[in-house]
Amino acid sequence: MTDDVTNTTDSSDGPKQLREAYERAQARIAELESQARSTAFEKAGLDPSKGIGKAVAALYDGDPSPDAIVEFAKTEFDWEPTGTQAQTDKERMVAQAQDRLDQVQAASSQVTAPDESTIDDQIATAESEGNWNAAMQLKMQKALDSFS
């Protein structure tokens, strides 16, 4: 008889316990979904507490995956992830640096080698141009070079 009373008492508490368990489970699910959503926003490069991240968080109610969130932000807000922008900036800087390097290389190939004519040719040129100072300096240089 005591068992019947206990079962009756348990059965009256049963729906209440089930309801409480259901409410706890629903709260836990909501908490896990919130965590998954926050993690997805972080992986997508958005801060759901400010700026565009806040706007996306307010409007987005789809799949809590980073790719889906990024796609939504691109479509609705014309937003690009920071990593992509940084990568694009780096690529642009590398391209500019490569262009400058190419220009320097092109300019350096246009530089002519120093005049390799002999000192006698240089003396003859200076004398034919009437540049007597240069001719004398070259003659002295020739004399000094002969001693070394």
C-alpha atoms as a printed R data frame, in Angstrom:
    type eleno elety resid chain resno       x      y       z
1   ATOM     1    CA   MET     A     1   0.000  0.000   0.000
2   ATOM     2    CA   THR     A     2   2.866  2.341   0.770
3   ATOM     3    CA   ASP     A     3   4.253  1.653  -2.694
4   ATOM     4    CA   ASP     A     4   0.989  2.735  -4.279
5   ATOM     5    CA   VAL     A     5   1.082  5.993  -2.363
6   ATOM     6    CA   THR     A     6   4.711  6.603  -3.305
7   ATOM     7    CA   ASN     A     7   3.994  5.905  -6.963
8   ATOM     8    CA   THR     A     8   1.051  8.248  -6.846
9   ATOM     9    CA   THR     A     9   3.202 10.967  -5.284
10  ATOM    10    CA   ASP     A    10   5.994 10.339  -7.835
11  ATOM    11    CA   SER     A    11   3.549 10.408 -10.704
12  ATOM    12    CA   SER     A    12   2.190 13.783  -9.598
13  ATOM    13    CA   ASP     A    13   5.772 15.122  -9.418
14  ATOM    14    CA   GLY     A    14   6.636 13.415 -12.737
15  ATOM    15    CA   PRO     A    15   5.170 16.012 -15.093
16  ATOM    16    CA   LYS     A    16   6.627 18.788 -12.974
17  ATOM    17    CA   GLN     A    17  10.084 17.173 -13.052
18  ATOM    18    CA   LEU     A    18   9.766 16.554 -16.763
19  ATOM    19    CA   ARG     A    19   8.787 20.182 -17.338
20  ATOM    20    CA   GLU     A    20  11.755 21.376 -15.268
21  ATOM    21    CA   ALA     A    21  14.092 19.007 -17.106
22  ATOM    22    CA   TYR     A    22  12.672 20.225 -20.413
23  ATOM    23    CA   GLU     A    23  13.185 23.881 -19.411
24  ATOM    24    CA   ARG     A    24  16.765 23.148 -18.283
25  ATOM    25    CA   ALA     A    25  17.436 21.360 -21.570
26  ATOM    26    CA   GLN     A    26  15.983 24.266 -23.561
27  ATOM    27    CA   ALA     A    27  18.113 26.739 -21.584
28  ATOM    28    CA   ARG     A    28  21.214 24.601 -22.192
29  ATOM    29    CA   ILE     A    29  20.430 24.386 -25.916
30  ATOM    30    CA   ALA     A    30  20.003 28.162 -26.097
31  ATOM    31    CA   GLU     A    31  23.310 28.619 -24.260
32  ATOM    32    CA   LEU     A    32  25.137 26.226 -26.605
33  ATOM    33    CA   GLU     A    33  23.617 27.895 -29.659
34  ATOM    34    CA   SER     A    34  24.717 31.270 -28.333
35  ATOM    35    CA   GLN     A    35  28.254 29.969 -27.779
36  ATOM    36    CA   ALA     A    36  28.329 28.413 -31.249
37  ATOM    37    CA   ARG     A    37  27.104 31.679 -32.760
38  ATOM    38    CA   SER     A    38  29.716 33.723 -30.849
39  ATOM    39    CA   THR     A    39  32.469 31.337 -31.913
40  ATOM    40    CA   ALA     A    40  31.299 31.485 -35.518
41  ATOM    41    CA   PHE     A    41  31.305 35.299 -35.452
42  ATOM    42    CA   GLU     A    42  34.827 35.336 -33.999
43  ATOM    43    CA   LYS     A    43  36.062 32.893 -36.649
44  ATOM    44    CA   ALA     A    44  34.412 35.041 -39.307
45  ATOM    45    CA   GLY     A    45  36.333 38.060 -38.003
46  ATOM    46    CA   LEU     A    46  33.315 39.953 -36.666
47  ATOM    47    CA   ASP     A    47  32.726 41.302 -33.181
48  ATOM    48    CA   PRO     A    48  29.006 40.885 -32.433
49  ATOM    49    CA   SER     A    49  29.155 43.619 -29.789
50  ATOM    50    CA   LYS     A    50  30.113 46.538 -32.063
51  ATOM    51    CA   GLY     A    51  30.226 47.878 -35.593
52  ATOM    52    CA   ILE     A    52  29.275 45.758 -38.556
53  ATOM    53    CA   GLY     A    53  29.454 42.649 -36.378
54  ATOM    54    CA   LYS     A    54  26.691 44.037 -34.211
55  ATOM    55    CA   ALA     A    55  24.540 44.803 -37.250
56  ATOM    56    CA   VAL     A    56  25.120 41.343 -38.717
57  ATOM    57    CA   ALA     A    57  24.343 39.712 -35.356
58  ATOM    58    CA   ALA     A    58  21.081 41.622 -35.129
59  ATOM    59    CA   LEU     A    59  19.940 40.655 -38.631
60  ATOM    60    CA   TYR     A    60  21.430 37.200 -39.155
61  ATOM    61    CA   ASP     A    61  19.459 34.188 -38.004
62  ATOM    62    CA   GLY     A    62  20.775 31.491 -40.347
63  ATOM    63    CA   ASP     A    63  23.340 28.710 -40.069
64  ATOM    64    CA   PRO     A    64  25.859 29.469 -37.286
65  ATOM    65    CA   SER     A    65  28.895 28.692 -39.443
66  ATOM    66    CA   PRO     A    66  31.655 31.230 -40.131
67  ATOM    67    CA   ASP     A    67  31.333 30.791 -43.893
68  ATOM    68    CA   ALA     A    68  27.597 31.461 -43.868
69  ATOM    69    CA   ILE     A    69  28.069 34.526 -41.650
70  ATOM    70    CA   VAL     A    70  30.831 35.911 -43.882
71  ATOM    71    CA   GLU     A    71  28.690 35.339 -46.965
72  ATOM    72    CA   PHE     A    72  25.763 37.145 -45.337
73  ATOM    73    CA   ALA     A    73  27.986 40.070 -44.319
74  ATOM    74    CA   LYS     A    74  29.444 40.284 -47.842
75  ATOM    75    CA   THR     A    75  26.010 40.230 -49.429
76  ATOM    76    CA   GLU     A    76  24.197 42.579 -47.070
77  ATOM    77    CA   PHE     A    77  26.963 44.955 -45.990
78  ATOM    78    CA   ASP     A    78  29.584 44.654 -48.752
79  ATOM    79    CA   TRP     A    79  32.042 43.619 -46.045
80  ATOM    80    CA   GLU     A    80  35.297 41.730 -46.549
81  ATOM    81    CA   PRO     A    81  36.978 39.753 -43.762
82  ATOM    82    CA   THR     A    82  39.970 41.508 -42.218
83  ATOM    83    CA   GLY     A    83  42.339 38.675 -43.103
84  ATOM    84    CA   THR     A    84  41.368 38.991 -46.747
85  ATOM    85    CA   GLN     A    85  41.867 42.756 -46.699
86  ATOM    86    CA   ALA     A    86  45.234 42.356 -45.020
87  ATOM    87    CA   GLN     A    87  46.229 39.728 -47.558
88  ATOM    88    CA   THR     A    88  45.111 41.992 -50.404
89  ATOM    89    CA   ASP     A    89  47.113 44.884 -48.926
90  ATOM    90    CA   LYS     A    90  50.186 42.682 -48.640
91  ATOM    91    CA   GLU     A    91  49.774 41.471 -52.204
92  ATOM    92    CA   ARG     A    92  49.439 45.062 -53.410
93  ATOM    93    CA   MET     A    93  52.571 46.089 -51.476
94  ATOM    94    CA   VAL     A    94  54.533 43.148 -52.888
95  ATOM    95    CA   ALA     A    95  53.399 44.019 -56.415
96  ATOM    96    CA   GLN     A    96  54.435 47.656 -55.946
97  ATOM    97    CA   ALA     A    97  57.810 46.626 -54.539
98  ATOM    98    CA   GLN     A    98  58.303 44.232 -57.459
99  ATOM    99    CA   ASP     A    99  57.468 47.035 -59.913
100 ATOM   100    CA   ARG     A   100  60.028 49.307 -58.258
101 ATOM   101    CA   LEU     A   101  62.607 46.523 -58.348
102 ATOM   102    CA   ASP     A   102  61.915 45.938 -62.041
103 ATOM   103    CA   GLN     A   103  62.335 49.672 -62.703
104 ATOM   104    CA   VAL     A   104  65.659 49.729 -60.861
105 ATOM   105    CA   GLN     A   105  66.856 46.669 -62.747
106 ATOM   106    CA   ALA     A   106  65.815 48.200 -66.064
107 ATOM   107    CA   ALA     A   107  67.578 51.443 -65.181
108 ATOM   108    CA   SER     A   108  70.729 49.640 -64.072
109 ATOM   109    CA   SER     A   109  70.917 47.740 -67.357
110 ATOM   110    CA   GLN     A   110  70.881 51.081 -69.193
111 ATOM   111    CA   VAL     A   111  73.903 52.369 -67.302
112 ATOM   112    CA   THR     A   112  76.919 52.195 -69.580
113 ATOM   113    CA   ALA     A   113  80.194 50.846 -68.414
114 ATOM   114    CA   PRO     A   114  82.867 53.399 -67.663
115 ATOM   115    CA   ASP     A   115  84.915 54.487 -70.640
116 ATOM   116    CA   GLU     A   116  87.457 51.776 -71.130
117 ATOM   117    CA   SER     A   117  89.431 53.539 -73.780
118 ATOM   118    CA   THR     A   118  93.130 53.694 -73.125
119 ATOM   119    CA   ILE     A   119  94.674 56.690 -71.464
120 ATOM   120    CA   ASP     A   120  96.383 57.591 -74.741
121 ATOM   121    CA   ASP     A   121  92.955 57.767 -76.461
122 ATOM   122    CA   GLN     A   122  91.660 59.972 -73.651
123 ATOM   123    CA   ILE     A   123  94.687 62.270 -73.966
124 ATOM   124    CA   ALA     A   124  94.165 62.502 -77.738
125 ATOM   125    CA   THR     A   125  90.467 63.311 -77.283
126 ATOM   126    CA   ALA     A   126  91.185 65.989 -74.662
127 ATOM   127    CA   GLU     A   127  93.846 67.605 -76.917
128 ATOM   128    CA   SER     A   128  91.559 67.494 -79.993
129 ATOM   129    CA   GLU     A   129  88.792 69.220 -77.984
130 ATOM   130    CA   GLY     A   130  91.264 71.827 -76.773
131 ATOM   131    CA   ASN     A   131  90.857 70.785 -73.134
132 ATOM   132    CA   TRP     A   132  94.513 71.289 -72.178
133 ATOM   133    CA   ASN     A   133  93.962 70.971 -68.430
134 ATOM   134    CA   ALA     A   134  92.379 67.511 -68.811
135 ATOM   135    CA   ALA     A   135  95.117 66.493 -71.254
136 ATOM   136    CA   MET     A   136  97.840 67.495 -68.754
137 ATOM   137    CA   GLN     A   137  96.088 65.708 -65.882
138 ATOM   138    CA   LEU     A   138  95.804 62.543 -67.991
139 ATOM   139    CA   LYS     A   139  99.484 62.746 -68.973
140 ATOM   140    CA   MET     A   140 100.456 63.074 -65.307
141 ATOM   141    CA   GLN     A   141  98.200 60.146 -64.412
142 ATOM   142    CA   LYS     A   142  99.887 58.102 -67.171
143 ATOM   143    CA   ALA     A   143 103.310 58.992 -65.749
144 ATOM   144    CA   LEU     A   144 102.248 58.039 -62.197
145 ATOM   145    CA   ASP     A   145 100.725 54.758 -63.404
146 ATOM   146    CA   SER     A   146 103.997 53.832 -65.115
147 ATOM   147    CA   PHE     A   147 105.773 53.955 -61.724
148 ATOM   148    CA   SER     A   148 103.345 51.672 -59.939
